[in-house]
């Protein structure tokens, strides 16, 4: 699993009709968030690392949710 910071991406569905675009996203994207010493604690929610912070936060939230459900269900 990974997060892509999609730049200028049109929504897949605008509430009325589909855009015709489908995953995976292959367009322009922002730089990947890179860990330092195994952590992402150098990223800040403001300034030049704000978008990377948001991507890392999204990944961590989804990863934790999956971990909790895998534990609850007893399988991946």
C-alpha positions as CSV (number, residue, x, y, z in Angstrom):
1,X,0.0,0.0,0.0
2,X,1.2,3.5,-0.8
3,X,-0.1,7.1,-1.0
4,X,0.3,9.2,-4.2
5,X,0.0,13.0,-3.8
6,X,-1.9,13.5,-7.1
7,X,-1.6,16.9,-8.5
8,X,-4.3,18.4,-10.8
9,X,-6.3,15.1,-10.6
10,X,-9.9,15.3,-11.6
11,X,-12.4,13.4,-9.4
12,X,-13.5,9.9,-10.5
13,X,-17.1,10.9,-9.9
14,X,-18.4,14.5,-9.6
15,X,-21.8,13.5,-8.1
16,X,-23.5,13.3,-11.5
17,X,-21.3,11.3,-13.9
18,X,-18.0,9.5,-14.0
19,X,-15.0,11.3,-15.4
20,X,-13.7,8.3,-17.3
21,X,-10.5,8.2,-15.2
22,X,-9.8,5.1,-13.3
23,X,-7.2,3.9,-10.8
24,X,-4.3,3.7,-10.7
25,X,-3.4,7.4,-11.0
26,X,-0.6,7.9,-13.6
27,X,-0.5,11.7,-13.8
28,X,1.6,14.3,-12.2
29,X,2.4,13.8,-8.5
30,X,4.2,15.5,-5.7
31,X,7.5,14.2,-4.2
32,X,7.2,11.1,-2.0
33,X,7.6,11.6,1.8
34,X,10.9,10.0,2.8
35,X,11.7,8.8,6.4
36,X,14.7,10.0,8.3
37,X,16.2,7.4,10.7
38,X,13.0,5.4,10.1
39,X,10.5,8.1,11.1
40,X,8.5,10.8,9.5
41,X,8.6,13.2,12.5
42,X,10.5,15.7,10.5
43,X,7.5,16.5,8.4
44,X,5.4,19.5,9.4
45,X,1.8,20.3,8.7
46,X,2.8,23.8,7.4
47,X,5.3,25.1,4.9
48,X,7.0,23.2,2.3
49,X,6.4,19.7,3.8
50,X,2.6,20.2,4.4
51,X,1.6,18.0,1.5
52,X,4.0,15.3,2.4
53,X,2.8,15.5,6.0
54,X,-0.8,15.0,4.8
55,X,0.2,12.0,2.7
56,X,2.1,10.4,5.6
57,X,-0.8,11.1,8.0
58,X,-3.3,9.5,5.6
59,X,-1.1,6.4,5.2
60,X,-0.6,6.0,8.9
61,X,-4.3,6.3,9.6
62,X,-5.3,3.7,7.0
63,X,-2.5,1.4,8.1
64,X,-3.6,1.6,11.7
65,X,-7.2,0.9,10.7
66,X,-6.1,-2.2,8.7
67,X,-4.0,-3.4,11.6
68,X,-6.9,-3.1,14.1
69,X,-9.3,-4.9,11.7
70,X,-6.8,-7.6,11.0
71,X,-6.4,-8.2,14.7
72,X,-10.1,-8.1,15.3
73,X,-10.8,-10.6,12.4
74,X,-7.8,-12.8,13.2
75,X,-6.5,-12.7,9.7
76,X,-5.1,-10.3,7.0
